[in-house]
Amino acid sequence: MLPGRPEDRSPGAAALPEDPEDLGPGTAAERTRLAWERTAITFGAVGLAMLRGEPVAGLIVLAVTPLIWALGRYVSATAPPEARSRRLLVVAVAVTGVAVVATVVALLGHGGPVRLR
């Protein structure tokens, strides 16, 4: 018998769900908020690291950091069902905008057609 198998459990023990998301559905919003905060912190750290080699690109990344943090707070706030599709649109547009800015910075910052310095 392997530990954790159904035959090992006592009759009154609750079965654990296969998906970890089902363990605490009430904590999904908190996990989402924390993920966005980690992303914003990472953007800030990368922006600071970029300041030394590419100051303008680093400042652009640092300027986007508060947007990412605010977006995370916006996403993790509870919304009525009718507002969810609007929030998804805002998130999609913001993420696409950040991706476009990152692409432009990457292309221009590394000797692309125009240098940022």
N, CA, C and O atoms as CSV, one atom per row, in Angstrom:
chain,resi,resn,atom,element,x,y,z
A,1,MET,N,N,0.828,-1.181,0.000
A,1,MET,CA,C,0.000,0.000,0.000
A,1,MET,C,C,0.874,1.247,0.000
A,1,MET,O,O,1.819,1.340,0.784
A,2,LEU,N,N,0.571,2.206,-0.868
A,2,LEU,CA,C,1.300,3.459,-0.938
A,2,LEU,C,C,0.612,4.515,-0.088
A,2,LEU,O,O,-0.617,4.555,-0.027
A,3,PRO,N,N,1.400,5.385,0.580
A,3,PRO,CA,C,0.769,6.447,1.376
A,3,PRO,C,C,-0.027,7.371,0.467
A,3,PRO,O,O,0.359,7.621,-0.675
A,4,GLY,N,N,-1.134,7.871,0.982
A,4,GLY,CA,C,-1.956,8.794,0.229
A,4,GLY,C,C,-2.987,8.118,-0.647
A,4,GLY,O,O,-3.802,8.795,-1.274
A,5,ARG,N,N,-2.967,6.793,-0.704
A,5,ARG,CA,C,-3.937,6.056,-1.512
A,5,ARG,C,C,-5.264,5.994,-0.750
A,5,ARG,O,O,-5.260,6.053,0.480
A,6,PRO,N,N,-6.376,5.879,-1.437
A,6,PRO,CA,C,-7.681,5.852,-0.763
A,6,PRO,C,C,-7.808,4.757,0.281
A,6,PRO,O,O,-8.487,4.946,1.290
A,7,GLU,N,N,-7.169,3.617,0.060
A,7,GLU,CA,C,-7.302,2.522,1.030
A,7,GLU,C,C,-6.565,2.815,2.338
A,7,GLU,O,O,-6.804,2.144,3.342
A,8,ASP,N,N,-5.654,3.829,2.338
A,8,ASP,CA,C,-4.918,4.189,3.542
A,8,ASP,C,C,-5.694,5.153,4.427
A,8,ASP,O,O,-5.353,5.320,5.598
A,9,ARG,N,N,-6.708,5.777,3.902
A,9,ARG,CA,C,-7.426,6.807,4.648
A,9,ARG,C,C,-8.458,6.178,5.570
A,9,ARG,O,O,-9.041,5.130,5.290
A,10,SER,N,N,-8.650,6.868,6.674
A,10,SER,CA,C,-9.704,6.425,7.578
A,10,SER,C,C,-11.059,6.777,6.958
A,10,SER,O,O,-11.123,7.654,6.096
A,11,PRO,N,N,-12.116,6.130,7.366
A,11,PRO,CA,C,-13.428,6.364,6.743
A,11,PRO,C,C,-13.893,7.820,6.851
A,11,PRO,O,O,-14.625,8.286,5.978
A,12,GLY,N,N,-13.495,8.539,7.880
A,12,GLY,CA,C,-13.958,9.913,8.068
A,12,GLY,C,C,-13.060,10.959,7.418
A,12,GLY,O,O,-13.383,12.146,7.461
A,13,ALA,N,N,-11.941,10.553,6.817
A,13,ALA,CA,C,-11.002,11.515,6.231
A,13,ALA,C,C,-11.553,12.076,4.926
A,13,ALA,O,O,-12.153,11.355,4.129
A,14,ALA,N,N,-11.339,13.373,4.722
A,14,ALA,CA,C,-11.800,14.022,3.491
A,14,ALA,C,C,-10.780,13.770,2.380
A,14,ALA,O,O,-9.572,13.769,2.616
A,15,ALA,N,N,-11.281,13.561,1.184
A,15,ALA,CA,C,-10.406,13.331,0.038
A,15,ALA,C,C,-9.878,14.670,-0.472
A,15,ALA,O,O,-10.619,15.650,-0.559
A,16,LEU,N,N,-8.603,14.698,-0.804
A,16,LEU,CA,C,-8.013,15.901,-1.360
A,16,LEU,C,C,-8.301,15.973,-2.851
A,16,LEU,O,O,-8.212,14.961,-3.545
A,17,PRO,N,N,-8.647,17.158,-3.356
A,17,PRO,CA,C,-8.895,17.277,-4.793
A,17,PRO,C,C,-7.587,17.160,-5.570
A,17,PRO,O,O,-6.511,17.446,-5.045
A,18,GLU,N,N,-7.696,16.733,-6.834
A,18,GLU,CA,C,-6.501,16.595,-7.671
A,18,GLU,C,C,-5.900,17.944,-8.013
A,18,GLU,O,O,-4.678,18.087,-8.025
A,19,ASP,N,N,-6.737,18.941,-8.292
A,19,ASP,CA,C,-6.281,20.259,-8.696
A,19,ASP,C,C,-6.041,21.129,-7.466
A,19,ASP,O,O,-6.958,21.310,-6.666
A,20,PRO,N,N,-4.829,21.677,-7.288
A,20,PRO,CA,C,-4.561,22.520,-6.124
A,20,PRO,C,C,-5.465,23.744,-6.059
A,20,PRO,O,O,-5.700,24.280,-4.976
A,21,GLU,N,N,-5.979,24.197,-7.208
A,21,GLU,CA,C,-6.881,25.351,-7.227
A,21,GLU,C,C,-8.154,25.058,-6.439
A,21,GLU,O,O,-8.785,25.977,-5.916
A,22,ASP,N,N,-8.534,23.776,-6.350
A,22,ASP,CA,C,-9.757,23.411,-5.654
A,22,ASP,C,C,-9.566,23.363,-4.140
A,22,ASP,O,O,-10.547,23.270,-3.403
A,23,LEU,N,N,-8.336,23.424,-3.669
A,23,LEU,CA,C,-8.090,23.384,-2.227
A,23,LEU,C,C,-8.649,24.621,-1.532
A,23,LEU,O,O,-9.268,24.513,-0.474
A,24,GLY,N,N,-8.437,25.771,-2.110
A,24,GLY,CA,C,-8.914,27.000,-1.505
A,24,GLY,C,C,-9.390,27.974,-2.558
A,24,GLY,O,O,-8.670,28.917,-2.885
A,25,PRO,N,N,-10.590,27.775,-3.104
A,25,PRO,CA,C,-11.044,28.665,-4.164
A,25,PRO,C,C,-11.158,30.116,-3.699
A,25,PRO,O,O,-11.092,31.027,-4.525
A,26,GLY,N,N,-11.325,30.349,-2.415
A,26,GLY,CA,C,-11.404,31.711,-1.896
A,26,GLY,C,C,-10.075,32.433,-1.941
A,26,GLY,O,O,-10.033,33.661,-1.862
A,27,THR,N,N,-8.991,31.692,-2.066
A,27,THR,CA,C,-7.670,32.320,-2.096
A,27,THR,C,C,-7.171,32.586,-3.504
A,27,THR,O,O,-6.043,33.048,-3.675
A,28,ALA,N,N,-7.979,32.308,-4.514
A,28,ALA,CA,C,-7.556,32.525,-5.901
A,28,ALA,C,C,-7.255,33.995,-6.160
A,28,ALA,O,O,-6.270,34.316,-6.826
A,29,ALA,N,N,-8.087,34.889,-5.644
A,29,ALA,CA,C,-7.856,36.329,-5.848
A,29,ALA,C,C,-6.554,36.757,-5.179
A,29,ALA,O,O,-5.819,37.583,-5.721
A,30,GLU,N,N,-6.268,36.203,-4.012
A,30,GLU,CA,C,-5.020,36.547,-3.323
A,30,GLU,C,C,-3.812,36.030,-4.099
A,30,GLU,O,O,-2.804,36.727,-4.211
A,31,ARG,N,N,-3.906,34.818,-4.633
A,31,ARG,CA,C,-2.805,34.286,-5.427
A,31,ARG,C,C,-2.583,35.126,-6.684
A,31,ARG,O,O,-1.443,35.366,-7.083
A,32,THR,N,N,-3.662,35.566,-7.297
A,32,THR,CA,C,-3.552,36.416,-8.487
A,32,THR,C,C,-2.895,37.740,-8.135
A,32,THR,O,O,-2.014,38.206,-8.857
A,33,ARG,N,N,-3.314,38.351,-7.033
A,33,ARG,CA,C,-2.726,39.620,-6.602
A,33,ARG,C,C,-1.240,39.458,-6.320
A,33,ARG,O,O,-0.437,40.300,-6.722
A,34,LEU,N,N,-0.873,38.399,-5.643
A,34,LEU,CA,C,0.537,38.158,-5.339
A,34,LEU,C,C,1.357,37.921,-6.603
A,34,LEU,O,O,2.501,38.365,-6.689
A,35,ALA,N,N,0.787,37.231,-7.577
A,35,ALA,CA,C,1.495,37.000,-8.838
A,35,ALA,C,C,1.746,38.317,-9.566
A,35,ALA,O,O,2.831,38.527,-10.108
A,36,TRP,N,N,0.755,39.203,-9.583
A,36,TRP,CA,C,0.947,40.504,-10.222
A,36,TRP,C,C,1.987,41.330,-9.461
A,36,TRP,O,O,2.794,42.024,-10.078
A,37,GLU,N,N,1.975,41.259,-8.128
A,37,GLU,CA,C,2.968,42.000,-7.346
A,37,GLU,C,C,4.375,41.478,-7.617
A,37,GLU,O,O,5.317,42.261,-7.737
A,38,ARG,N,N,4.522,40.154,-7.714
A,38,ARG,CA,C,5.840,39.597,-8.047
A,38,ARG,C,C,6.288,40.046,-9.432
A,38,ARG,O,O,7.470,40.315,-9.646
A,39,THR,N,N,5.357,40.127,-10.365
A,39,THR,CA,C,5.690,40.596,-11.708
A,39,THR,C,C,6.148,42.042,-11.675
A,39,THR,O,O,7.123,42.399,-12.337
A,40,ALA,N,N,5.453,42.885,-10.909
A,40,ALA,CA,C,5.842,44.298,-10.806
A,40,ALA,C,C,7.210,44.432,-10.145
A,40,ALA,O,O,8.029,45.243,-10.578
A,41,ILE,N,N,7.462,43.656,-9.115
A,41,ILE,CA,C,8.767,43.698,-8.447
A,41,ILE,C,C,9.864,43.266,-9.417
A,41,ILE,O,O,10.945,43.855,-9.440
A,42,THR,N,N,9.585,42.245,-10.210
A,42,THR,CA,C,10.561,41.772,-11.188
A,42,THR,C,C,10.842,42.840,-12.233
A,42,THR,O,O,11.997,43.063,-12.598
A,43,PHE,N,N,9.794,43.505,-12.718
A,43,PHE,CA,C,9.998,44.592,-13.675
A,43,PHE,C,C,10.870,45.681,-13.059
A,43,PHE,O,O,11.769,46.202,-13.718
A,44,GLY,N,N,10.608,46.030,-11.795
A,44,GLY,CA,C,11.409,47.049,-11.135
A,44,GLY,C,C,12.868,46.635,-11.008
A,44,GLY,O,O,13.768,47.444,-11.234
A,45,ALA,N,N,13.100,45.395,-10.653
A,45,ALA,CA,C,14.476,44.911,-10.509
A,45,ALA,C,C,15.192,44.883,-11.853
A,45,ALA,O,O,16.359,45.263,-11.946
A,46,VAL,N,N,14.494,44.433,-12.894
A,46,VAL,CA,C,15.109,44.414,-14.221
A,46,VAL,C,C,15.375,45.833,-14.697
A,46,VAL,O,O,16.416,46.099,-15.299
A,47,GLY,N,N,14.447,46.746,-14.435
A,47,GLY,CA,C,14.649,48.147,-14.811
A,47,GLY,C,C,15.855,48.749,-14.118
A,47,GLY,O,O,16.640,49.467,-14.738
A,48,LEU,N,N,16.007,48.460,-12.835
A,48,LEU,CA,C,17.175,48.957,-12.100
A,48,LEU,C,C,18.468,48.360,-12.646
A,48,LEU,O,O,19.476,49.057,-12.765
A,49,ALA,N,N,18.440,47.088,-12.972
A,49,ALA,CA,C,19.632,46.448,-13.525
A,49,ALA,C,C,19.973,47.018,-14.896
A,49,ALA,O,O,21.146,47.121,-15.255
A,50,MET,N,N,18.953,47.387,-15.660
A,50,MET,CA,C,19.175,47.929,-16.999
A,50,MET,C,C,19.726,49.347,-16.968
A,50,MET,O,O,20.330,49.792,-17.944
A,51,LEU,N,N,19.532,50.060,-15.875
A,51,LEU,CA,C,19.968,51.457,-15.799
A,51,LEU,C,C,21.460,51.610,-16.065
A,51,LEU,O,O,21.892,52.611,-16.637
A,52,ARG,N,N,22.231,50.641,-15.659
A,52,ARG,CA,C,23.681,50.736,-15.810
A,52,ARG,C,C,24.116,50.649,-17.274
A,52,ARG,O,O,24.952,51.432,-17.724
A,53,GLY,N,N,23.555,49.706,-18.005
A,53,GLY,CA,C,23.965,49.513,-19.394
A,53,GLY,C,C,23.148,50.317,-20.391
A,53,GLY,O,O,23.693,50.842,-21.362
A,54,GLU,N,N,21.865,50.415,-20.164
A,54,GLU,CA,C,20.945,51.124,-21.066
A,54,GLU,C,C,20.049,52.021,-20.225
A,54,GLU,O,O,18.933,51.627,-19.890
A,55,PRO,N,N,20.510,53.218,-19.877
A,55,PRO,CA,C,19.749,54.067,-18.947
A,55,PRO,C,C,18.341,54.421,-19.437
A,55,PRO,O,O,17.395,54.398,-18.650
A,56,VAL,N,N,18.191,54.742,-20.702
A,56,VAL,CA,C,16.870,55.130,-21.201
A,56,VAL,C,C,15.929,53.929,-21.178
A,56,VAL,O,O,14.779,54.052,-20.754
A,57,ALA,N,N,16.399,52.788,-21.624
A,57,ALA,CA,C,15.572,51.580,-21.603
A,57,ALA,C,C,15.213,51.197,-20.167
A,57,ALA,O,O,14.086,50.783,-19.895
A,58,GLY,N,N,16.160,51.333,-19.260
A,58,GLY,CA,C,15.887,51.040,-17.854
A,58,GLY,C,C,14.833,51.956,-17.279
A,58,GLY,O,O,13.982,51.517,-16.505
A,59,LEU,N,N,14.879,53.234,-17.648
A,59,LEU,CA,C,13.867,54.180,-17.175
A,59,LEU,C,C,12.493,53.859,-17.748
A,59,LEU,O,O,11.479,54.028,-17.071
A,60,ILE,N,N,12.459,53.404,-18.977
A,60,ILE,CA,C,11.171,53.016,-19.573
A,60,ILE,C,C,10.587,51.820,-18.832
A,60,ILE,O,O,9.394,51.794,-18.531
A,61,VAL,N,N,11.425,50.833,-18.539
A,61,VAL,CA,C,10.945,49.655,-17.803
A,61,VAL,C,C,10.496,50.061,-16.403
A,61,VAL,O,O,9.476,49.575,-15.914
A,62,LEU,N,N,11.247,50.944,-15.758
A,62,LEU,CA,C,10.842,51.426,-14.434
A,62,LEU,C,C,9.538,52.215,-14.502
A,62,LEU,O,O,8.735,52.162,-13.571
A,63,ALA,N,N,9.321,52.942,-15.588
A,63,ALA,CA,C,8.083,53.705,-15.739
A,63,ALA,C,C,6.873,52.787,-15.920
A,63,ALA,O,O,5.761,53.160,-15.546
A,64,VAL,N,N,7.066,51.615,-16.476
A,64,VAL,CA,C,5.968,50.668,-16.691
A,64,VAL,C,C,5.643,49.906,-15.396
A,64,VAL,O,O,4.539,49.379,-15.254
A,65,THR,N,N,6.575,49.846,-14.472
A,65,THR,CA,C,6.400,49.072,-13.239
A,65,THR,C,C,5.158,49.482,-12.451
A,65,THR,O,O,4.395,48.602,-12.054
A,66,PRO,N,N,4.911,50.785,-12.200
A,66,PRO,CA,C,3.681,51.134,-11.464
A,66,PRO,C,C,2.406,50.749,-12.209
A,66,PRO,O,O,1.394,50.424,-11.587
A,67,LEU,N,N,2.453,50.785,-13.539
A,67,LEU,CA,C,1.289,50.365,-14.319
A,67,LEU,C,C,0.988,48.891,-14.056
A,67,LEU,O,O,-0.172,48.511,-13.893
A,68,ILE,N,N,2.012,48.079,-14.016
A,68,ILE,CA,C,1.818,46.645,-13.770
A,68,ILE,C,C,1.282,46.418,-12.366
A,68,ILE,O,O,0.398,45.586,-12.164
A,69,TRP,N,N,1.810,47.151,-11.398
A,69,TRP,CA,C,1.336,47.017,-10.018
A,69,TRP,C,C,-0.136,47.431,-9.924
A,69,TRP,O,O,-0.937,46.738,-9.296
A,70,ALA,N,N,-0.495,48.564,-10.548
A,70,ALA,CA,C,-1.880,49.035,-10.511
A,70,ALA,C,C,-2.811,48.069,-11.242
A,70,ALA,O,O,-3.943,47.841,-10.816
A,71,LEU,N,N,-2.331,47.515,-12.326
A,71,LEU,CA,C,-3.131,46.552,-13.078
A,71,LEU,C,C,-3.421,45.318,-12.227
A,71,LEU,O,O,-4.527,44.777,-12.264
A,72,GLY,N,N,-2.434,44.881,-11.470
A,72,GLY,CA,C,-2.639,43.743,-10.577
A,72,GLY,C,C,-3.671,44.026,-9.510
A,72,GLY,O,O,-4.472,43.153,-9.174
A,73,ARG,N,N,-3.663,45.232,-8.973
A,73,ARG,CA,C,-4.668,45.598,-7.968
A,73,ARG,C,C,-6.053,45.665,-8.600
A,73,ARG,O,O,-7.050,45.286,-7.985
A,74,TYR,N,N,-6.100,46.149,-9.830
A,74,TYR,CA,C,-7.371,46.242,-10.550
A,74,TYR,C,C,-7.938,44.855,-10.849
A,74,TYR,O,O,-9.139,44.621,-10.706
A,75,VAL,N,N,-7.073,43.949,-11.261
A,75,VAL,CA,C,-7.506,42.596,-11.611
A,75,VAL,C,C,-7.968,41.831,-10.384
A,75,VAL,O,O,-8.964,41.109,-10.445
A,76,SER,N,N,-7.261,41.977,-9.270
A,76,SER,CA,C,-7.566,41.159,-8.102
A,76,SER,C,C,-8.757,41.675,-7.306
A,76,SER,O,O,-9.244,40.977,-6.417
A,77,ALA,N,N,-9.241,42.885,-7.602
A,77,ALA,CA,C,-10.429,43.384,-6.918
A,77,ALA,C,C,-11.643,42.603,-7.418
A,77,ALA,O,O,-11.761,42.308,-8.607
A,78,THR,N,N,-12.534,42.277,-6.499
A,78,THR,CA,C,-13.711,41.518,-6.904
A,78,THR,C,C,-14.626,42.392,-7.748
A,78,THR,O,O,-14.815,43.577,-7.471
A,79,ALA,N,N,-15.181,41.792,-8.768
A,79,ALA,CA,C,-16.055,42.516,-9.681
A,79,ALA,C,C,-17.323,41.705,-9.928
A,79,ALA,O,O,-17.300,40.475,-9.907
A,80,PRO,N,N,-18.420,42.403,-10.159
A,80,PRO,CA,C,-19.632,41.669,-10.512
A,80,PRO,C,C,-19.453,40.998,-11.872
A,80,PRO,O,O,-18.622,41.431,-12.670
A,81,PRO,N,N,-20.223,39.950,-12.139
A,81,PRO,CA,C,-20.040,39.200,-13.387
A,81,PRO,C,C,-20.122,40.053,-14.648
A,81,PRO,O,O,-19.412,39.780,-15.616
A,82,GLU,N,N,-20.971,41.080,-14.659
A,82,GLU,CA,C,-21.109,41.888,-15.866
A,82,GLU,C,C,-19.880,42.761,-16.128
A,82,GLU,O,O,-19.667,43.195,-17.260
A,83,ALA,N,N,-19.078,43.021,-15.110
A,83,ALA,CA,C,-17.880,43.851,-15.289
A,83,ALA,C,C,-16.650,43.019,-15.636
A,83,ALA,O,O,-15.615,43.581,-15.994
A,84,ARG,N,N,-16.739,41.702,-15.541
A,84,ARG,CA,C,-15.569,40.851,-15.782
A,84,ARG,C,C,-15.062,40.941,-17.217
A,84,ARG,O,O,-13.851,40.979,-17.435
A,85,SER,N,N,-15.961,40.976,-18.201
A,85,SER,CA,C,-15.506,41.033,-19.593
A,85,SER,C,C,-14.804,42.356,-19.873
A,85,SER,O,O,-13.840,42.394,-20.637
A,86,ARG,N,N,-15.275,43.439,-19.264
A,86,ARG,CA,C,-14.612,44.735,-19.431
A,86,ARG,C,C,-13.220,44.704,-18.795
A,86,ARG,O,O,-12.265,45.240,-19.357
A,87,ARG,N,N,-13.113,44.083,-17.635
A,87,ARG,CA,C,-11.804,43.970,-16.975
A,87,ARG,C,C,-10.843,43.131,-17.799
A,87,ARG,O,O,-9.660,43.456,-17.909
A,88,LEU,N,N,-11.354,42.052,-18.379
A,88,LEU,CA,C,-10.496,41.223,-19.225
A,88,LEU,C,C,-9.978,42.020,-20.416
A,88,LEU,O,O,-8.823,41.865,-20.812
A,89,LEU,N,N,-10.817,42.864,-20.984
A,89,LEU,CA,C,-10.394,43.703,-22.101
A,89,LEU,C,C,-9.315,44.688,-21.656
A,89,LEU,O,O,-8.320,44.874,-22.357
A,90,VAL,N,N,-9.506,45.317,-20.501
A,90,VAL,CA,C,-8.507,46.261,-19.984
A,90,VAL,C,C,-7.183,45.550,-19.745
A,90,VAL,O,O,-6.124,46.070,-20.098
A,91,VAL,N,N,-7.235,44.367,-19.149
A,91,VAL,CA,C,-6.013,43.604,-18.882
A,91,VAL,C,C,-5.339,43.207,-20.190
A,91,VAL,O,O,-4.120,43.318,-20.317
A,92,ALA,N,N,-6.115,42.751,-21.152
A,92,ALA,CA,C,-5.532,42.343,-22.437
A,92,ALA,C,C,-4.859,43.524,-23.142
A,92,ALA,O,O,-3.765,43.378,-23.687
A,93,VAL,N,N,-5.506,44.684,-23.133
A,93,VAL,CA,C,-4.929,45.869,-23.766
A,93,VAL,C,C,-3.664,46.310,-23.024
A,93,VAL,O,O,-2.666,46.655,-23.656
A,94,ALA,N,N,-3.699,46.301,-21.698
A,94,ALA,CA,C,-2.532,46.726,-20.920
A,94,ALA,C,C,-1.356,45.774,-21.116
A,94,ALA,O,O,-0.222,46.221,-21.288
A,95,VAL,N,N,-1.612,44.479,-21.091
A,95,VAL,CA,C,-0.535,43.506,-21.270
A,95,VAL,C,C,0.043,43.617,-22.676
A,95,VAL,O,O,1.257,43.527,-22.861
A,96,THR,N,N,-0.822,43.811,-23.663
A,96,THR,CA,C,-0.346,43.992,-25.031
A,96,THR,C,C,0.495,45.260,-25.141
A,96,THR,O,O,1.523,45.270,-25.817
A,97,GLY,N,N,0.057,46.325,-24.477
A,97,GLY,CA,C,0.827,47.572,-24.484
A,97,GLY,C,C,2.196,47.403,-23.857
A,97,GLY,O,O,3.191,47.893,-24.392
A,98,VAL,N,N,2.256,46.714,-22.729
A,98,VAL,CA,C,3.547,46.464,-22.078
A,98,VAL,C,C,4.436,45.619,-22.988
A,98,VAL,O,O,5.637,45.870,-23.083
A,99,ALA,N,N,3.859,44.622,-23.656
A,99,ALA,CA,C,4.641,43.785,-24.565
A,99,ALA,C,C,5.177,44.598,-25.739
A,99,ALA,O,O,6.315,44.398,-26.164
A,100,VAL,N,N,4.363,45.514,-26.266
A,100,VAL,CA,C,4.814,46.355,-27.374
A,100,VAL,C,C,5.944,47.277,-26.916
A,100,VAL,O,O,6.945,47.434,-27.615
A,101,VAL,N,N,5.779,47.886,-25.741
A,101,VAL,CA,C,6.839,48.756,-25.209
A,101,VAL,C,C,8.119,47.951,-24.995
A,101,VAL,O,O,9.205,48.417,-25.339
A,102,ALA,N,N,8.004,46.756,-24.436
A,102,ALA,CA,C,9.186,45.923,-24.205
A,102,ALA,C,C,9.858,45.542,-25.520
A,102,ALA,O,O,11.085,45.505,-25.603
A,103,THR,N,N,9.060,45.258,-26.544
A,103,THR,CA,C,9.627,44.910,-27.844
A,103,THR,C,C,10.359,46.090,-28.461
A,103,THR,O,O,11.458,45.939,-28.993
A,104,VAL,N,N,9.744,47.268,-28.389
A,104,VAL,CA,C,10.384,48.475,-28.938
A,104,VAL,C,C,11.681,48.767,-28.202
A,104,VAL,O,O,12.697,49.071,-28.827
A,105,VAL,N,N,11.651,48.677,-26.872
A,105,VAL,CA,C,12.864,48.929,-26.083
A,105,VAL,C,C,13.935,47.906,-26.434
A,105,VAL,O,O,15.107,48.256,-26.575
A,106,ALA,N,N,13.541,46.648,-26.575
A,106,ALA,CA,C,14.527,45.614,-26.901
A,106,ALA,C,C,15.137,45.849,-28.280
A,106,ALA,O,O,16.345,45.692,-28.456
A,107,LEU,N,N,14.323,46.219,-29.246
A,107,LEU,CA,C,14.835,46.426,-30.597
A,107,LEU,C,C,15.673,47.695,-30.711
A,107,LEU,O,O,16.717,47.693,-31.363
A,108,LEU,N,N,15.229,48.759,-30.092
A,108,LEU,CA,C,15.955,50.023,-30.193
A,108,LEU,C,C,17.148,50.090,-29.253
A,108,LEU,O,O,18.118,50.797,-29.526
A,109,GLY,N,N,17.083,49.370,-28.165
A,109,GLY,CA,C,18.140,49.442,-27.164
A,109,GLY,C,C,19.368,48.625,-27.490
A,109,GLY,O,O,20.413,48.820,-26.868
A,110,HIS,N,N,19.279,47.734,-28.427
A,110,HIS,CA,C,20.413,46.863,-28.734
A,110,HIS,C,C,20.920,47.068,-30.153
A,110,HIS,O,O,21.178,46.107,-30.878
A,111,GLY,N,N,21.056,48.293,-30.529
A,111,GLY,CA,C,21.647,48.581,-31.831
A,111,GLY,C,C,20.717,48.332,-32.990
A,111,GLY,O,O,21.163,47.979,-34.081
A,112,GLY,N,N,19.422,48.512,-32.769
A,112,GLY,CA,C,18.457,48.365,-33.851
A,112,GLY,C,C,18.584,49.542,-34.808
A,112,GLY,O,O,19.640,50.172,-34.874
A,113,PRO,N,N,17.540,49.844,-35.538
A,113,PRO,CA,C,17.588,50.927,-36.503
A,113,PRO,C,C,17.916,52.284,-35.869
A,113,PRO,O,O,18.570,53.115,-36.500
A,114,VAL,N,N,17.472,52.514,-34.636
A,114,VAL,CA,C,17.734,53.787,-33.945
A,114,VAL,C,C,18.216,53.462,-32.546
A,114,VAL,O,O,17.607,52.635,-31.867
A,115,ARG,N,N,19.278,54.079,-32.101
A,115,ARG,CA,C,19.778,53.879,-30.728
A,115,ARG,C,C,19.010,54.792,-29.783
A,115,ARG,O,O,18.643,55.906,-30.155
A,116,LEU,N,N,18.764,54.322,-28.554
A,116,LEU,CA,C,18.060,55.125,-27.565
A,116,LEU,C,C,18.952,56.175,-26.919
A,116,LEU,O,O,18.437,57.108,-26.303
A,117,ARG,N,N,20.269,56.059,-27.038
A,117,ARG,CA,C,21.160,57.027,-26.404
A,117,ARG,C,C,21.412,58.204,-27.293
A,117,ARG,O,O,22.143,59.119,-26.913
